[in-house]
Amino acid sequence: MKKRKTFGQIIITAMFIWSALLCHFEASSLRETGDILNATLYWFFGLTAVLGAFRFKIAELIYGLIEFKNKNKK
């Protein structure tokens, strides 16, 4: 299951991380102005961007869990 990362995948991963940082800084400024609801939404969007950046590691974890489950069934 070892797959080489292409240049496009690396760029997209970097953009996910950049989006998460932008969302965090926007949420921090919204919290300082007292807009907690929008700040919470921005932090949620930042969290989903971080999860997008780790999409390959999350997929490896899920495949590993499925493989572990199938080995223990037999």
ABEGO torsion letter per residue (X at the ends): XBBBBBAAAAAAAAAAAAAAAAAAAAAAAAAAAGBAAAAAAAAAAAAAAAAAAAAAAAAAAAAAAAAAAAAAAX
